[in-house]
Amino acid sequence: MSKNIFENMAHMYDTPERKQLAQIITNKIKPEFYGKVIDYGCGTGLVSLPLANQAEHLLLIDPAENMLALAQQKINQQQLTNVHVLPADFTEEVPEVTADLIMMSLVLLHIPDTKKILTELFKLLPDKGKLLIVDFAKNPLINHPKVHNGFSATELTDLLETIGFSQVTIQNFYHGEKIFMNQDADLFLATCIK
């Protein structure tokens, strides 16, 4: 999806369905959430903001500035001093940032060049740094010109190892009805250590 679509839908993004799915994802990644964290493609911060107090520093990055404006409102309301926002699109230019942990929740499916974005994220991590990817398992019923139809665990593992991640674990953790383009789908967590 293009940046403009997310800019335009920002004000109506936090639906009850998205909040419920975000809570499921937040609960899954909670044990991994520590140190300096980047939430890439953070949207309005639905997944990572509830865990902000676990992080030394949380940087919310998204190309859609309207999404970040809503995230900033939440940061201000919760008086979170260790959280900042940064408008950026790593498919175009990567700012000089560092993190112990980078997370992407339901973002990879929107990025056409999967290898390029994962390579950029790999470069930002220190040795033993961690990348968490939450996304949909491959679903042949999904067909959209601008969205991947999910990811095969085998293919994604091969790609991540080719990029240089030394340890990759992928596990499905949730099956939901009509959560992916109005189709039933499985969510996976990929834990990738540099």
VEXTORRO-500817 format. One record per atom (N, C-alpha, C): residue number from 1; x, y, z; atom name. Coordinates in Angstrom, 2 decimals. Layout:
BEGIN
SITE  pos       c1       c2       c3  site
SITE  NUM        X        Y        Z    CA
...
% end
This chain:
BEGIN
SITE  pos       c1       c2       c3  site
SITE    1     0.84    -1.19     0.00     N
SITE    1     0.00     0.00     0.00    CA
SITE    1     0.88     1.24     0.00     C
SITE    2     0.38     2.27    -0.62     N
SITE    2     1.18     3.48    -0.69    CA
SITE    2     1.06     4.27     0.61     C
SITE    3     2.05     5.12     0.79     N
SITE    3     2.08     5.98     1.98    CA
SITE    3     0.79     6.79     2.10     C
SITE    4     0.28     7.28     0.95     N
SITE    4    -0.91     8.13     0.97    CA
SITE    4    -2.13     7.42     1.53     C
SITE    5    -2.25     6.13     1.26     N
SITE    5    -3.39     5.38     1.80    CA
SITE    5    -3.34     5.40     3.32     C
SITE    6    -2.14     5.19     3.88     N
SITE    6    -2.01     5.19     5.34    CA
SITE    6    -2.16     6.60     5.90     C
SITE    7    -1.70     7.60     5.17     N
SITE    7    -1.90     8.99     5.62    CA
SITE    7    -3.41     9.28     5.73     C
SITE    8    -4.14     8.84     4.72     N
SITE    8    -5.58     9.14     4.66    CA
SITE    8    -6.39     8.34     5.66     C
SITE    9    -5.94     7.14     6.04     N
SITE    9    -6.73     6.31     6.94    CA
SITE    9    -6.31     6.46     8.40     C
SITE   10    -5.32     7.30     8.68     N
SITE   10    -4.78     7.41    10.03    CA
SITE   10    -5.85     7.72    11.07     C
SITE   11    -6.71     8.69    10.77     N
SITE   11    -7.71     9.14    11.74    CA
SITE   11    -8.74     8.06    12.07     C
SITE   12    -8.84     7.03    11.23     N
SITE   12    -9.80     5.95    11.51    CA
SITE   12    -9.11     4.60    11.65     C
SITE   13    -7.82     4.62    11.95     N
SITE   13    -7.04     3.38    11.97    CA
SITE   13    -7.31     2.52    13.21     C
SITE   14    -7.47     3.15    14.36     N
SITE   14    -7.60     2.41    15.63    CA
SITE   14    -9.01     1.87    15.83     C
SITE   15    -9.39     0.92    14.99     N
SITE   15   -10.71     0.30    15.10    CA
SITE   15   -10.68    -0.74    16.24     C
SITE   16   -11.84    -1.12    16.74     N
SITE   16   -11.87    -2.17    17.78    CA
SITE   16   -11.20    -3.47    17.32     C
SITE   17   -11.35    -3.82    16.04     N
SITE   17   -10.74    -5.04    15.50    CA
SITE   17    -9.22    -4.93    15.49     C
SITE   18    -8.71    -3.78    15.06     N
SITE   18    -7.25    -3.59    15.04    CA
SITE   18    -6.68    -3.57    16.45     C
SITE   19    -7.40    -2.93    17.38     N
SITE   19    -6.94    -2.89    18.77    CA
SITE   19    -6.89    -4.30    19.36     C
SITE   20    -7.88    -5.11    19.05     N
SITE   20    -7.92    -6.48    19.58    CA
SITE   20    -6.76    -7.30    19.01     C
SITE   21    -6.51    -7.20    17.71     N
SITE   21    -5.40    -7.93    17.09    CA
SITE   21    -4.06    -7.42    17.62     C
SITE   22    -3.96    -6.11    17.80     N
SITE   22    -2.72    -5.53    18.33    CA
SITE   22    -2.44    -6.07    19.74     C
SITE   23    -3.46    -6.22    20.55     N
SITE   23    -3.28    -6.74    21.91    CA
SITE   23    -2.74    -8.17    21.88     C
SITE   24    -3.23    -8.98    20.96     N
SITE   24    -2.74   -10.35    20.80    CA
SITE   24    -1.26   -10.34    20.43     C
SITE   25    -0.89    -9.45    19.51     N
SITE   25     0.51    -9.34    19.08    CA
SITE   25     1.38    -8.82    20.22     C
SITE   26     0.90    -7.78    20.90     N
SITE   26     1.64    -7.22    22.04    CA
SITE   26     1.93    -8.29    23.07     C
SITE   27     0.93    -9.09    23.41     N
SITE   27     1.13   -10.16    24.39    CA
SITE   27     2.19   -11.15    23.93     C
SITE   28     2.24   -11.42    22.62     N
SITE   28     3.21   -12.39    22.10    CA
SITE   28     4.64   -11.87    22.16     C
SITE   29     4.83   -10.59    21.82     N
SITE   29     6.21   -10.07    21.76    CA
SITE   29     6.71    -9.54    23.10     C
SITE   30     5.83    -9.43    24.07     N
SITE   30     6.20    -8.84    25.37    CA
SITE   30     7.48    -9.43    25.97     C
SITE   31     7.67   -10.76    25.98     N
SITE   31     8.90   -11.30    26.59    CA
SITE   31    10.18   -10.89    25.87     C
SITE   32    10.07   -10.48    24.61     N
SITE   32    11.25   -10.13    23.81    CA
SITE   32    11.57    -8.63    23.84     C
SITE   33    10.72    -7.84    24.46     N
SITE   33    10.76    -6.38    24.36    CA
SITE   33    11.70    -5.81    25.42     C
SITE   34    12.86    -5.29    25.00     N
SITE   34    13.86    -4.80    25.95    CA
SITE   34    14.82    -3.83    25.26     C
SITE   35    15.56    -3.09    26.06     N
SITE   35    16.65    -2.26    25.54    CA
SITE   35    16.18    -1.11    24.68     C
SITE   36    16.99    -0.82    23.66     N
SITE   36    16.64     0.22    22.69    CA
SITE   36    15.87    -0.44    21.57     C
SITE   37    14.61    -0.02    21.40     N
SITE   37    13.70    -0.68    20.46    CA
SITE   37    13.28     0.29    19.37     C
SITE   38    13.26    -0.21    18.13     N
SITE   38    12.65     0.50    17.01    CA
SITE   38    11.42    -0.29    16.59     C
SITE   39    10.28     0.40    16.50     N
SITE   39     9.07    -0.18    15.94    CA
SITE   39     8.95     0.41    14.54     C
SITE   40     9.35    -0.38    13.53     N
SITE   40     9.34     0.11    12.15    CA
SITE   40     7.97    -0.15    11.52     C
SITE   41     7.38     0.91    10.98     N
SITE   41     6.03     0.81    10.44    CA
SITE   41     5.01     0.76    11.56     C
SITE   42     5.25     1.59    12.56     N
SITE   42     4.53     1.53    13.84    CA
SITE   42     3.07     1.92    13.75     C
SITE   43     2.68     2.62    12.68     N
SITE   43     1.30     3.13    12.61    CA
SITE   43     1.04     4.07    13.76     C
SITE   44    -0.03     3.83    14.51     N
SITE   44    -0.37     4.70    15.64    CA
SITE   44     0.21     4.20    16.96     C
SITE   45     1.09     3.19    16.88     N
SITE   45     1.73     2.67    18.08    CA
SITE   45     0.92     1.63    18.84     C
SITE   46    -0.07     1.04    18.18     N
SITE   46    -0.97     0.10    18.86    CA
SITE   46    -0.24    -1.08    19.51     C
SITE   47     0.81    -1.58    18.86     N
SITE   47     1.48    -2.78    19.37    CA
SITE   47     2.56    -2.44    20.39     C
SITE   48     3.39    -1.46    20.10     N
SITE   48     4.56    -1.23    20.96    CA
SITE   48     4.33    -0.27    22.13     C
SITE   49     3.44     0.69    22.00     N
SITE   49     3.25     1.65    23.09    CA
SITE   49     2.85     1.00    24.42     C
SITE   50     2.01    -0.05    24.42     N
SITE   50     1.69    -0.69    25.70    CA
SITE   50     2.91    -1.30    26.40     C
SITE   51     4.00    -1.51    25.65     N
SITE   51     5.22    -2.10    26.21    CA
SITE   51     6.32    -1.08    26.45     C
SITE   52     6.01     0.19    26.26     N
SITE   52     7.04     1.24    26.32    CA
SITE   52     7.82     1.22    27.63     C
SITE   53     7.16     0.92    28.73     N
SITE   53     7.85     0.94    30.02    CA
SITE   53     8.88    -0.18    30.17     C
SITE   54     8.82    -1.19    29.30     N
SITE   54     9.82    -2.26    29.33    CA
SITE   54    11.09    -1.88    28.60     C
SITE   55    11.01    -0.85    27.75     N
SITE   55    12.13    -0.47    26.90    CA
SITE   55    12.95     0.64    27.55     C
SITE   56    14.25     0.58    27.31     N
SITE   56    15.12     1.70    27.71    CA
SITE   56    14.74     2.93    26.87     C
SITE   57    14.57     2.70    25.57     N
SITE   57    14.15     3.75    24.65    CA
SITE   57    13.34     3.09    23.54     C
SITE   58    12.25     3.72    23.14     N
SITE   58    11.41     3.22    22.06    CA
SITE   58    11.30     4.30    20.99     C
SITE   59    11.67     3.94    19.76     N
SITE   59    11.60     4.87    18.64    CA
SITE   59    10.54     4.34    17.66     C
SITE   60     9.49     5.11    17.49     N
SITE   60     8.41     4.76    16.57    CA
SITE   60     8.70     5.38    15.21     C
SITE   61     8.84     4.54    14.20     N
SITE   61     9.18     5.01    12.85    CA
SITE   61     8.09     4.59    11.88     C
SITE   62     7.63     5.56    11.07     N
SITE   62     6.62     5.27    10.06    CA
SITE   62     6.74     6.33     8.97     C
SITE   63     6.49     5.96     7.71     N
SITE   63     6.51     6.98     6.65    CA
SITE   63     5.29     7.90     6.70     C
SITE   64     4.20     7.43     7.30     N
SITE   64     2.95     8.20     7.31    CA
SITE   64     2.93     9.14     8.52     C
SITE   65     3.11    10.42     8.26     N
SITE   65     3.20    11.39     9.35    CA
SITE   65     1.89    11.55    10.12     C
SITE   66     0.76    11.31     9.46     N
SITE   66    -0.52    11.38    10.17    CA
SITE   66    -0.63    10.27    11.22     C
SITE   67    -0.08     9.09    10.89     N
SITE   67    -0.04     8.00    11.87    CA
SITE   67     0.82     8.41    13.06     C
SITE   68     1.98     8.98    12.77     N
SITE   68     2.89     9.38    13.84    CA
SITE   68     2.30    10.50    14.70     C
SITE   69     1.50    11.36    14.10     N
SITE   69     0.86    12.42    14.88    CA
SITE   69    -0.08    11.81    15.93     C
SITE   70    -0.80    10.76    15.55     N
SITE   70    -1.68    10.09    16.51    CA
SITE   70    -0.87     9.35    17.57     C
SITE   71     0.23     8.74    17.15     N
SITE   71     1.12     8.07    18.12    CA
SITE   71     1.66     9.10    19.11     C
SITE   72     2.05    10.28    18.62     N
SITE   72     2.58    11.33    19.49    CA
SITE   72     1.55    11.78    20.51     C
SITE   73     0.27    11.85    20.09     N
SITE   73    -0.79    12.21    21.04    CA
SITE   73    -0.85    11.19    22.18     C
SITE   74    -0.74     9.91    21.84     N
SITE   74    -0.76     8.86    22.87    CA
SITE   74     0.46     8.98    23.80     C
SITE   75     1.61     9.26    23.22     N
SITE   75     2.84     9.43    24.01    CA
SITE   75     2.65    10.58    25.00     C
SITE   76     2.10    11.68    24.51     N
SITE   76     1.87    12.84    25.38    CA
SITE   76     0.86    12.53    26.48     C
SITE   77    -0.23    11.87    26.11     N
SITE   77    -1.27    11.54    27.10    CA
SITE   77    -0.73    10.63    28.20     C
SITE   78     0.14     9.69    27.81     N
SITE   78     0.69     8.73    28.77    CA
SITE   78     1.97     9.26    29.45     C
SITE   79     2.41    10.44    29.02     N
SITE   79     3.61    11.08    29.57    CA
SITE   79     4.82    10.14    29.51     C
SITE   80     5.01     9.55    28.34     N
SITE   80     6.13     8.63    28.13    CA
SITE   80     7.36     9.43    27.71     C
SITE   81     8.37     9.45    28.56     N
SITE   81     9.56    10.25    28.28    CA
SITE   81    10.62     9.46    27.51     C
SITE   82    10.47     8.15    27.39     N
SITE   82    11.47     7.33    26.70    CA
SITE   82    11.03     6.94    25.29     C
SITE   83     9.98     7.60    24.78     N
SITE   83     9.45     7.25    23.46    CA
SITE   83     9.51     8.49    22.56     C
SITE   84     9.98     8.26    21.33     N
SITE   84    10.04     9.34    20.34    CA
SITE   84     9.54     8.82    19.00     C
SITE   85     9.15     9.75    18.13     N
SITE   85     8.69     9.39    16.80    CA
SITE   85     9.65     9.94    15.76     C
SITE   86     9.72     9.24    14.61     N
SITE   86    10.59     9.67    13.52    CA
SITE   86     9.92     9.30    12.20     C
SITE   87     9.60    10.31    11.36     N
SITE   87     9.06     9.97    10.05    CA
SITE   87    10.20     9.51     9.13     C
SITE   88    10.08     8.29     8.60     N
SITE   88    11.11     7.77     7.71    CA
SITE   88    10.57     6.58     6.95     C
SITE   89    11.09     6.41     5.74     N
SITE   89    10.77     5.25     4.90    CA
SITE   89    12.09     4.59     4.53     C
SITE   90    12.38     3.47     5.18     N
SITE   90    13.67     2.80     4.99    CA
SITE   90    13.84     2.23     3.59     C
SITE   91    12.76     2.18     2.79     N
SITE   91    12.91     1.72     1.42    CA
SITE   91    13.48     2.83     0.54     C
SITE   92    13.47     4.07     1.08     N
SITE   92    14.02     5.20     0.33    CA
SITE   92    15.34     5.69     0.93     C
SITE   93    15.36     5.88     2.24     N
SITE   93    16.58     6.36     2.91    CA
SITE   93    16.53     5.93     4.37     C
SITE   94    17.67     5.47     4.87     N
SITE   94    17.72     4.99     6.25    CA
SITE   94    18.47     6.02     7.10     C
SITE   95    17.80     6.61     8.10     N
SITE   95    18.48     7.55     8.98    CA
SITE   95    19.48     6.83     9.88     C
SITE   96    20.37     7.57    10.49     N
SITE   96    21.35     6.97    11.40    CA
SITE   96    20.69     6.73    12.75     C
SITE   97    20.21     5.52    12.94     N
SITE   97    19.59     5.12    14.20    CA
SITE   97    20.16     3.75    14.58     C
SITE   98    20.09     3.44    15.87     N
SITE   98    20.56     2.13    16.32    CA
SITE   98    19.53     1.55    17.28     C
SITE   99    19.58     0.24    17.41     N
SITE   99    18.63    -0.44    18.31    CA
SITE   99    19.17    -1.81    18.68     C
SITE  100    18.78    -2.27    19.86     N
SITE  100    19.04    -3.66    20.25    CA
SITE  100    18.02    -4.58    19.62     C
SITE  101    16.81    -4.03    19.41     N
SITE  101    15.68    -4.81    18.91    CA
SITE  101    14.91    -3.95    17.91     C
SITE  102    14.62    -4.55    16.76     N
SITE  102    13.75    -3.91    15.78    CA
SITE  102    12.55    -4.81    15.59     C
SITE  103    11.37    -4.22    15.63     N
SITE  103    10.16    -5.00    15.42    CA
SITE  103     9.36    -4.43    14.26     C
SITE  104     8.67    -5.33    13.56     N
SITE  104     7.76    -4.96    12.48    CA
SITE  104     6.50    -5.79    12.67     C
SITE  105     5.39    -5.14    12.82     N
SITE  105     4.13    -5.85    13.01    CA
SITE  105     3.18    -5.55    11.86     C
SITE  106     2.92    -6.56    11.05     N
SITE  106     2.03    -6.45     9.90    CA
SITE  106     2.47    -5.32     8.96     C
SITE  107     3.77    -5.28     8.73     N
SITE  107     4.37    -4.25     7.87    CA
SITE  107     4.98    -4.88     6.62     C
SITE  108     5.67    -6.00     6.80     N
SITE  108     6.42    -6.61     5.69    CA
SITE  108     5.53    -6.89     4.48     C
SITE  109     4.28    -7.27     4.72     N
SITE  109     3.39    -7.59     3.60    CA
SITE  109     3.13    -6.40     2.70     C
SITE  110     3.37    -5.17     3.19     N
SITE  110     3.13    -3.96     2.40    CA
SITE  110     4.37    -3.49     1.64     C
SITE  111     5.52    -4.13     1.86     N
SITE  111     6.78    -3.65     1.27    CA
SITE  111     7.14    -4.55     0.09     C
SITE  112     7.14    -3.99    -1.14     N
SITE  112     7.39    -4.83    -2.32    CA
SITE  112     8.74    -5.55    -2.28     C
SITE  113     9.82    -4.84    -1.96     N
SITE  113    11.16    -5.44    -1.98    CA
SITE  113    11.53    -5.93    -0.58     C
SITE  114    11.09    -7.14    -0.28     N
SITE  114    11.29    -7.73     1.04    CA
SITE  114    12.78    -7.84     1.39     C
SITE  115    13.58    -8.28     0.44     N
SITE  115    15.01    -8.47     0.70    CA
SITE  115    15.69    -7.15     1.05     C
SITE  116    15.34    -6.09     0.32     N
SITE  116    15.97    -4.79     0.57    CA
SITE  116    15.67    -4.28     1.98     C
SITE  117    14.41    -4.32     2.40     N
SITE  117    14.08    -3.78     3.72    CA
SITE  117    14.71    -4.62     4.83     C
SITE  118    14.71    -5.94     4.68     N
SITE  118    15.30    -6.79     5.71    CA
SITE  118    16.82    -6.60     5.78     C
SITE  119    17.43    -6.34     4.65     N
SITE  119    18.88    -6.06     4.62    CA
SITE  119    19.18    -4.76     5.35     C
SITE  120    18.36    -3.73     5.12     N
SITE  120    18.56    -2.44     5.80    CA
SITE  120    18.40    -2.61     7.32     C
SITE  121    17.41    -3.37     7.74     N
SITE  121    17.20    -3.58     9.17    CA
SITE  121    18.36    -4.37     9.78     C
SITE  122    18.85    -5.36     9.05     N
SITE  122    20.00    -6.16     9.50    CA
SITE  122    21.20    -5.25     9.79     C
SITE  123    21.46    -4.30     8.89     N
SITE  123    22.61    -3.39     9.03    CA
SITE  123    22.52    -2.53    10.29     C
SITE  124    21.31    -2.20    10.72     N
SITE  124    21.13    -1.33    11.89    CA
SITE  124    21.39    -2.05    13.22     C
SITE  125    21.31    -3.37    13.20     N
SITE  125    21.42    -4.12    14.45    CA
SITE  125    22.87    -4.41    14.81     C
SITE  126    23.20    -4.40    16.11     N
SITE  126    24.53    -4.83    16.54    CA
SITE  126    24.62    -6.36    16.51     C
SITE  127    25.80    -6.91    16.69     N
SITE  127    25.93    -8.36    16.83    CA
SITE  127    25.03    -8.81    17.97     C
SITE  128    24.33    -9.89    17.76     N
SITE  128    23.36   -10.46    18.71    CA
SITE  128    22.09    -9.62    18.83     C
SITE  129    21.97    -8.55    18.03     N
SITE  129    20.73    -7.77    17.99    CA
SITE  129    19.61    -8.63    17.41     C
SITE  130    18.39    -8.21    17.65     N
SITE  130    17.25    -9.06    17.31    CA
SITE  130    16.24    -8.31    16.45     C
SITE  131    15.70    -9.02    15.46     N
SITE  131    14.61    -8.53    14.64    CA
SITE  131    13.40    -9.41    14.90     C
SITE  132    12.27    -8.79    15.24     N
SITE  132    11.01    -9.50    15.40    CA
SITE  132    10.08    -9.10    14.26     C
SITE  133     9.55   -10.10    13.57     N
SITE  133     8.60    -9.85    12.48    CA
SITE  133     7.31   -10.58    12.82     C
SITE  134     6.23    -9.83    12.90     N
SITE  134     4.91   -10.45    13.02    CA
SITE  134     4.19   -10.18    11.70     C
SITE  135     3.72   -11.25    11.09     N
SITE  135     3.00   -11.07     9.83    CA
SITE  135     2.12   -12.29     9.58     C
SITE  136     1.51   -12.31     8.40     N
SITE  136     0.59   -13.39     8.06    CA
SITE  136     1.31   -14.52     7.35     C
SITE  137     0.95   -15.75     7.68     N
SITE  137     1.43   -16.90     6.93    CA
SITE  137     0.84   -16.84     5.52     C
SITE  138     1.56   -17.42     4.58     N
SITE  138     1.12   -17.39     3.18    CA
SITE  138    -0.30   -17.91     3.05     C
SITE  139    -1.11   -17.17     2.27     N
SITE  139    -2.51   -17.51     2.10    CA
SITE  139    -2.87   -17.42     0.61     C
SITE  140    -3.06   -18.56    -0.07     N
SITE  140    -3.34   -18.53    -1.50    CA
SITE  140    -4.66   -17.87    -1.87     C
SITE  141    -5.53   -17.65    -0.88     N
SITE  141    -6.81   -16.99    -1.17    CA
SITE  141    -6.67   -15.47    -1.31     C
SITE  142    -5.52   -14.94    -0.90     N
SITE  142    -5.29   -13.50    -0.98    CA
SITE  142    -4.63   -13.17    -2.31     C
SITE  143    -5.19   -12.20    -3.01     N
SITE  143    -4.60   -11.76    -4.26    CA
SITE  143    -4.81   -10.25    -4.36     C
SITE  144    -3.73    -9.50    -4.15     N
SITE  144    -3.80    -8.04    -4.20    CA
SITE  144    -2.53    -7.54    -4.87     C
SITE  145    -2.64    -6.59    -5.78     N
SITE  145    -1.45    -6.16    -6.51    CA
SITE  145    -0.39    -5.44    -5.65     C
SITE  146    -0.78    -4.90    -4.50     N
SITE  146     0.18    -4.12    -3.70    CA
SITE  146     0.50    -4.75    -2.35     C
SITE  147     0.02    -5.96    -2.10     N
SITE  147     0.24    -6.60    -0.81    CA
SITE  147     0.67    -8.05    -1.04     C
SITE  148     1.74    -8.48    -0.35     N
SITE  148     2.11    -9.90    -0.40    CA
SITE  148     0.97   -10.72     0.19     C
SITE  149     0.81   -11.95    -0.26     N
SITE  149    -0.26   -12.80     0.27    CA
SITE  149     0.25   -13.62     1.46     C
SITE  150     1.04   -12.98     2.28     N
SITE  150     1.63   -13.65     3.43    CA
SITE  150     2.99   -14.21     3.06     C
SITE  151     3.58   -14.98     4.00     N
SITE  151     4.93   -15.47     3.80    CA
SITE  151     5.04   -16.93     4.21     C
SITE  152     5.78   -17.68     3.42     N
SITE  152     6.11   -19.07     3.75    CA
SITE  152     7.25   -19.05     4.75     C
SITE  153     7.12   -19.82     5.83     N
SITE  153     8.16   -19.86     6.87    CA
SITE  153     9.50   -20.31     6.28     C
SITE  154     9.47   -21.29     5.40     N
SITE  154    10.70   -21.82     4.80    CA
SITE  154    11.38   -20.76     3.94     C
SITE  155    10.60   -20.11     3.07     N
SITE  155    11.16   -19.10     2.17    CA
SITE  155    11.69   -17.90     2.96     C
SITE  156    10.95   -17.46     3.98     N
SITE  156    11.38   -16.31     4.77    CA
SITE  156    12.63   -16.66     5.57     C
SITE  157    12.69   -17.85     6.13     N
SITE  157    13.89   -18.28     6.86    CA
SITE  157    15.10   -18.28     5.94     C
SITE  158    14.94   -18.84     4.74     N
SITE  158    16.05   -18.87     3.78    CA
SITE  158    16.52   -17.46     3.45     C
SITE  159    15.59   -16.54     3.23     N
SITE  159    15.94   -15.16     2.90    CA
SITE  159    16.69   -14.50     4.06     C
SITE  160    16.17   -14.64     5.27     N
SITE  160    16.80   -14.02     6.44    CA
SITE  160    18.21   -14.59     6.68     C
SITE  161    18.39   -15.88     6.47     N
SITE  161    19.72   -16.48     6.64    CA
SITE  161    20.67   -16.04     5.54     C
SITE  162    20.15   -15.87     4.32     N
SITE  162    20.96   -15.36     3.22    CA
SITE  162    21.45   -13.95     3.52     C
SITE  163    20.60   -13.14     4.12     N
SITE  163    20.97   -11.76     4.48    CA
SITE  163    22.05   -11.76     5.55     C
SITE  164    22.06   -12.77     6.43     N
SITE  164    23.11   -12.85     7.44    CA
SITE  164    22.65   -13.15     8.85     C
SITE  165    21.34   -13.26     9.07     N
SITE  165    20.88   -13.60    10.42    CA
SITE  165    21.36   -15.01    10.77     C
SITE  166    21.93   -15.14    11.96     N
SITE  166    22.55   -16.42    12.34    CA
SITE  166    21.54   -17.41    12.91     C
SITE  167    20.46   -16.89    13.44     N
SITE  167    19.46   -17.76    14.05    CA
SITE  167    18.07   -17.21    13.73     C
SITE  168    17.24   -18.03    13.11     N
SITE  168    15.89   -17.62    12.74    CA
SITE  168    14.90   -18.68    13.23     C
SITE  169    13.90   -18.24    13.97     N
SITE  169    12.84   -19.13    14.42    CA
SITE  169    11.51   -18.51    14.01     C
SITE  170    10.67   -19.30    13.36     N
SITE  170     9.36   -18.80    12.94    CA
SITE  170     8.28   -19.75    13.46     C
SITE  171     7.31   -19.17    14.17     N
SITE  171     6.22   -20.00    14.68    CA
SITE  171     4.89   -19.27    14.53     C
SITE  172     3.88   -20.01    14.09     N
SITE  172     2.52   -19.46    14.08    CA
SITE  172     2.02   -19.40    15.51     C
SITE  173     1.31   -18.33    15.85     N
SITE  173     0.84   -18.21    17.23    CA
SITE  173    -0.63   -17.81    17.35     C
SITE  174    -1.28   -17.52    16.21     N
SITE  174    -2.69   -17.10    16.30    CA
SITE  174    -3.38   -17.37    14.98     C
SITE  175    -4.61   -17.89    15.06     N
SITE  175    -5.45   -18.05    13.88    CA
SITE  175    -6.70   -17.19    14.10     C
SITE  176    -6.96   -16.30    13.16     N
SITE  176    -8.11   -15.41    13.30    CA
SITE  176    -9.04   -15.49    12.10     C
SITE  177   -10.29   -15.20    12.33     N
SITE  177   -11.27   -15.18    11.26    CA
SITE  177   -11.33   -13.81    10.60     C
SITE  178   -11.23   -13.82     9.30     N
SITE  178   -11.36   -12.60     8.47    CA
SITE  178   -10.42   -11.48     8.91     C
SITE  179    -9.18   -11.83     9.24     N
SITE  179    -8.23   -10.81     9.70    CA
SITE  179    -7.26   -10.35     8.61     C
SITE  180    -7.27   -11.02     7.46     N
SITE  180    -6.34   -10.67     6.38    CA
SITE  180    -7.14   -10.56     5.08     C
SITE  181    -7.41    -9.33     4.66     N
SITE  181    -8.19    -9.08     3.45    CA
SITE  181    -9.51    -9.86     3.50     C
SITE  182   -10.13    -9.84     4.65     N
SITE  182   -11.42   -10.49     4.89    CA
SITE  182   -11.36   -12.03     4.76     C
SITE  183   -10.18   -12.58     4.92     N
SITE  183    -9.99   -14.04     4.91    CA
SITE  183    -9.46   -14.49     6.27     C
SITE  184    -9.75   -15.74     6.63     N
SITE  184    -9.14   -16.32     7.83    CA
SITE  184    -7.64   -16.43     7.59     C
SITE  185    -6.85   -16.26     8.65     N
SITE  185    -5.40   -16.26     8.46    CA
SITE  185    -4.68   -16.61     9.76     C
SITE  186    -3.43   -17.06     9.59     N
SITE  186    -2.54   -17.33    10.72    CA
SITE  186    -1.50   -16.23    10.83     C
SITE  187    -1.22   -15.82    12.06     N
SITE  187    -0.13   -14.89    12.33    CA
SITE  187     1.08   -15.68    12.78     C
SITE  188     2.26   -15.25    12.35     N
SITE  188     3.49   -15.86    12.82    CA
SITE  188     4.39   -14.81    13.47     C
SITE  189     5.28   -15.29    14.34     N
SITE  189     6.35   -14.46    14.88    CA
SITE  189     7.67   -15.04    14.39     C
SITE  190     8.44   -14.22    13.69     N
SITE  190     9.79   -14.59    13.31    CA
SITE  190    10.76   -13.88    14.26     C
SITE  191    11.59   -14.66    14.94     N
SITE  191    12.61   -14.11    15.83    CA
SITE  191    13.94   -14.35    15.15     C
SITE  192    14.65   -13.25    14.85     N
SITE  192    15.86   -13.33    14.03    CA
SITE  192    17.02   -12.68    14.79     C
SITE  193    18.07   -13.44    15.03     N
SITE  193    19.22   -12.92    15.75    CA
SITE  193    20.39   -12.73    14.80     C
SITE  194    21.00   -11.55    14.86     N
SITE  194    22.12   -11.24    13.97    CA
SITE  194    23.38   -11.98    14.41     C
% end
